[in-house]
Amino acid sequence: MRRAIHRLCSLVALTMLAGAGPAFARPVLVDSPAGQAGRAAIALARQTGGSIVIADRALAERRVPAIRGRMEPHEAARRLAQASGGRLVRAGDGAWRIIPAAPAAASRANAAPSPPVRSAPPPVEEPPAEAAPGQIVVTASKRDLSLDQYAGQASFLPGEELIFGGVGGTERIMQRLPTLSSTHLGSGRNKLFIRGIADSSFTGPTQATVGQYLGDLRLTYNAPDPDLRLSDMELVEVLEGPQGTLYGSGSMGGIIRMVPNAPELGVTYGAAILGGSQTWHGAAGMDANLVLNLPFLVDDAALRISLDTASEGGYIDKPLLGRRDVNRTQIFGGRATLRYEIAPDWTVDLMGVAQSTRAQDSQYADRDGPPLTRSSAVEEGADADYAQGQLVLSGRLGDVRLRSTTGIVGQQLEEKYEATLPGGPPRRFVQMNDTSMVANETRLWQPLEDRFGWVLGVSYTHNTTRLTRALEGEGQRAASTGVLNEVREFTTYGEVSALLFDALVASAGGRFTHARLGGEGEDVAPQLLAQIAWITAARRESAFLPAASLLARVTPATQLYLRYQQGFRPGGLAIEGPLVRRFENDRNSTFELGVRHGTPGSSPFEMAASLSYTTWRDIQADFIDAGGFPSTANIGDGEVWTASFSAGWRITRALRVDAGITYNDSRVDQPRPEFSTLRLTEVPNVARVAGRVGVEYAQPLDNGWDIAARGWAGYVGKSRLGIGPELGDPQGNYLDSGLTVRLGRPDLGVTLGVTNLADEVGNRFALGTPFATGRDQITPLRPRTVRLGLDARF
């Protein structure tokens, strides 16, 4: 009875929403979450000021995906009709009805779409001559700017494309974007870099140069990439260049924002992926993923669960231990989100995320030894655990929107390195990085609709990281000096955008951050405590990060922009032999000129190009100290030039080709006196040249079956491992590739994938252990791997 009353009230409310015809010609920003078609009709009618009626109960209860973007009301109604398998009928000015279509079309639309499938639209009465695609909304702009209003380089990776051929982690993003690179230490241990903003090779006390976010909550503060599985994601957004005004510290190179699929109200839905793999010269592996969307107790609540497990076969041998394929990695993780709609346009989300990664041994090999072998007599490897919980309140106050995100994060990483001295007994270095964080961000914003848009926010972050170290050998364990870093950040920020002359968007803003820093030494010899007392004393830092940009619409599909932005990282405490030392904050400033044409994924031809110049002051970086241990310091000032170009072509209806290339010229031109003898030349870990080519093919077959294929090849040029002669080894200069083919229906399919087609060894990262006995080393690519998978939706 309650459900019937709810439906009746919804229909009555919809029929009362009608307006004057001229008002409906203007494109508006719509945001309807995935769920039942009836609920989507209510949301779209409210946002467009029109009327959309679905009288058929079965049609109103069908599952539809999210509908987002800037579009005319008719286009929003048409998309809803297409997604629900219905037929759109005009009922007056600004009013439409969606009625059941032919049974065959409705059956196809009601099946959950598969990533490579592009279903034909259902018939629509009185269609426009040509329905323009909805504009992409850059949600990472924090004020819902459409792409043609955003001055900057932004990449959008749909979640369904990232799981094509099985669920993966951050590696899937790097395969798509040549501007993103990694240290390749191993899953759960890597540092990520965008463009040429890279600092170091190790997991130490420095904050990352790339901000990683799940929704609006950062994944980490000064801990490595947790490499969360990218299952059940709606979208991954990547913004290039400093993002200090909107995202604060730790976003000097850019940000990666993962947007998980939200629970769908009133819908029961499930999906599963299962795969098995075999690595050349190595062991077998497997992966599995399960997604469930379930109504939760009442009509206005839903629960969405995603579970993942993977076992990646090893391929490195250690003859001295008599072991083969030692570097197997096992991953277990999951995410659960409970959504409650407390009122129209107001929701509360409660999310929990956890992942455990176990690398049984190291994945590096001897540079000059037999292929894929390591002459080590100790077991290495790493254990990484990550957990996050967040509470999100979202709503609308008229044209103003509000979102408040509160979260807690815990991350632990234990790394084991060989530290055997020449001629000595086997010895192992163990490092534990234990991080905890509590954070809140609350913001108000108004999208740029007519002439003016803005965002205003406040945030608080409290992060504590404890770095402890020990040496193990001959049955003994001796603790060495560690360090505790604590930071409290208080921030307020704002940015405004104005539409000038109908073809020029001007934006400006700033962020003020006040940081309180503290810490202490861990396991410091008692006689040395007095020497570090003043170093570990509490201190304060403040920073103001301005931003400004201009964007001109040269043609309806082409934009030219100029952007200025800054980024920074607070200082901290680092280990220096038996003592603790300070390192100061660093800051970068970027001027960027760019051009963009077309809409990614939908235009026959799309293109983006940018040229940026960055000055980087007091660069924080890692080096090897006199005792052979990794340490951190400010090494000097530098500059980075970056040029990037990407394009995509729709060759035929079934075939699409894309390509991208990036060039980085980075250097440390003003080293500090204590590092002047190291002959610093370039910022480490970033290749001067990187590029990618991709091909996508999708073609319907008979009896509702489809075939889809995606192939790619990427080149990573040469780079330098780190700072100083001890870390001067070259790396990079390799070609990676992959191909995946899927045959099936929208609800059931079989995939066959191959990675590293050429079975190239390469050298992703010239470091396995930072100690002197292990510097002649390489980190090879995973050898050619074949995967057979099955995916199903129910």
Secondary structure, 3 states (H helix, E strand, C coil): CHHHHHHHHHHHHHHCCCCCHHHHHCCEEEEECCEEHHHHHHHHHHHHCCEEECCCHHHHCCEECCEEEEECHHHHHHHHHHHHCEEEEEEECCEEEEEECCHHHHHHHHCCCCCCCCCCCCCECCCCCCCCCCECEEHHHCCCEEHHHCCCCEEEEEHHHHCCCCCCCHHHHHHHCCCEEECCCCCCCCCEEECCCCCCCCCCCCCCCEEEEECCEECCCCCCCCCCCCCCEEEEEEEECCCHHHHCCCCCCEEEEEEECCCCCCCCEEEEEEEEEEECCCCEEEEEEEEEEEECCCCCEEEEEEEEEEEECCCCEEHHHCECCCCCEEEEEEEEEEEEEEECCEEEEEEEEEEEEEECCCCCEECCCCCCECCCCCCCEEEEEEEEEEEEEEEEECCEEEEEEEEEEEEEEEEEEECCCCCCCCCEEEEEEEEEEEEEEEEEEECCCCCEEEEEEEEEEEEEEEEEEEEEECCEEEEEEEEEEEEEEEEEEEEEEEEECCCEEEEEEEEEEEEEEEEEEECCCHHHHHHHCCCCCCEEEEEEEEEEEEEEEEECCEEEEEEEEEEEECCEEEEECCEEEEECCEEEEEEEEEEEECCCCCCCEEEEEEEEEEEEECCEEEEECCCCCEEEEECEEEEEEEEEEEEEEECCCCEEEEEEEEEEEEEEEEECHHHHHHCCCCCCCCCCEEEEEEEEEEEECHHHCEEEEEEEEEEEEEEECCCCHHHCCEEEEEEEEEEEEEEEECCEEEEEEEECCCCCCCCCCCCCCCCHHHCCEECCCCCCEEEEEEEEEC
